[in-house]
Amino acid sequence: MTDANGARGTRTDSDRAGADGGDAATDGDGGYVHRPSGEPPATGEREFDWRGWILVATVVVAFLVIPVSLVALPTAQSFVESLGLSLRDAYLVLPLVPAFALGAVAVWSAVRARSG
């Protein structure tokens, strides 16, 4: 199919509907709908499955478990020393655990979103 300038293009649903004598709005597909608000098209309900719960668990560990363990760290000094760490080392290393976990979950969810 060529346009008025002679450029070659592909036929769209609206072109086919016009060529077939039908109207794209009444053919059942509804045609293209511009959503200026940026909202995605409704494709049905999205489920909150085990992937969502992994994200929730990672956030809970990062924002609740690790800060509470940092507060309780001085009382667990013998346990920290049994790991071969000083309190200063533990204060530096313990926040890295949720940082790496949140980074890994972010990359994982981004890859899943692009592939799915």
C-alpha positions as CSV (number, residue, x, y, z in Angstrom):
1,M,0.0,0.0,0.0
2,T,1.3,3.4,-0.9
3,D,0.3,6.8,0.5
4,A,-0.3,10.0,-1.5
5,N,3.4,10.7,-1.8
6,G,4.2,7.3,-3.2
7,A,5.8,6.0,0.1
8,R,5.3,2.4,0.9
9,G,3.6,1.5,4.1
10,T,1.6,-1.3,5.9
11,R,-2.1,-1.5,6.2
12,T,-3.6,-0.9,9.6
13,D,-6.8,-2.1,11.0
14,S,-8.5,1.2,10.1
15,D,-7.2,0.9,6.5
16,R,-8.6,-2.7,6.3
17,A,-11.9,-1.6,7.8
18,G,-12.2,1.2,5.2
19,A,-11.3,-1.1,2.4
20,D,-13.7,-3.8,3.6
21,G,-16.5,-1.2,3.9
22,G,-16.7,-1.6,7.7
23,D,-16.1,0.9,10.4
24,A,-13.2,0.2,12.9
25,A,-15.3,1.4,15.8
26,T,-18.1,-1.1,15.1
27,D,-15.9,-4.0,14.1
28,G,-15.3,-5.0,17.7
29,D,-11.6,-3.9,18.1
30,G,-12.5,-0.3,19.0
31,G,-9.5,1.1,17.1
32,Y,-6.8,3.2,18.7
33,V,-7.7,5.1,21.9
34,H,-5.4,7.9,23.0
35,R,-5.1,8.1,26.8
36,P,-3.6,11.5,27.7
37,S,-3.4,10.6,31.4
38,G,-0.9,7.8,30.6
39,E,-3.0,5.1,32.1
40,P,-2.4,1.6,30.7
41,P,-5.1,-0.1,28.8
42,A,-7.3,-2.4,30.9
43,T,-6.2,-5.9,30.1
44,G,-8.0,-7.6,32.9
45,E,-7.3,-8.1,36.6
46,R,-3.6,-8.4,37.6
47,E,-3.0,-11.0,40.3
48,F,-0.8,-10.5,43.3
49,D,1.1,-13.8,43.2
50,W,4.3,-15.1,44.8
51,R,6.4,-12.6,43.0
52,G,4.6,-9.8,44.7
53,W,5.0,-11.5,48.1
54,I,8.8,-11.7,47.4
55,L,8.9,-8.0,46.9
56,V,6.8,-7.4,50.1
57,A,9.1,-9.7,52.1
58,T,12.2,-7.9,50.9
59,V,10.8,-4.5,51.8
60,V,9.7,-5.7,55.2
61,V,13.2,-7.1,55.9
62,A,14.8,-3.9,54.6
63,F,12.7,-1.4,56.5
64,L,11.7,-3.4,59.7
65,V,13.9,-6.3,60.4
66,I,17.3,-4.8,59.7
67,P,16.7,-1.5,61.6
68,V,15.4,-3.4,64.7
69,S,18.5,-5.7,64.5
70,L,20.7,-2.6,64.4
71,V,19.0,-1.3,67.6
72,A,19.5,-4.6,69.2
73,L,23.0,-5.1,68.0
74,P,24.8,-3.9,71.2
75,T,23.0,-6.5,73.3
76,A,24.0,-9.3,70.8
77,Q,27.7,-8.3,71.0
78,S,28.8,-11.9,71.8
79,F,27.0,-13.2,68.8
80,V,28.6,-10.6,66.5
81,E,32.0,-11.4,67.9
82,S,31.4,-15.1,67.3
83,L,31.0,-14.2,63.6
84,G,34.4,-12.5,63.7
85,L,33.1,-9.0,63.4
86,S,33.4,-6.0,65.6
87,L,30.4,-3.8,66.3
88,R,31.6,-1.2,63.8
89,D,31.9,-3.9,61.1
90,A,28.4,-5.2,61.9
91,Y,26.9,-1.7,61.7
92,L,28.5,-1.3,58.2
93,V,27.7,-4.8,56.9
94,L,24.2,-5.3,58.2
95,P,22.6,-2.5,56.1
96,L,24.3,-3.9,53.0
97,V,22.2,-7.1,53.2
98,P,18.8,-5.4,52.3
99,A,20.6,-3.0,49.9
100,F,21.8,-5.9,47.8
101,A,18.5,-7.8,48.2
102,L,16.5,-4.8,47.1
103,G,18.8,-4.2,44.1
104,A,18.5,-7.9,43.1
105,V,14.7,-7.8,43.4
106,A,14.5,-4.6,41.4
107,V,16.6,-6.0,38.5
108,W,14.6,-9.3,38.6
109,S,11.2,-7.5,38.5
110,A,12.4,-5.2,35.7
111,V,13.5,-8.2,33.6
112,R,10.2,-10.0,34.4
113,A,8.2,-6.9,33.4
114,R,10.0,-6.6,30.0
115,S,9.7,-10.3,29.2
116,G,6.1,-10.7,30.4
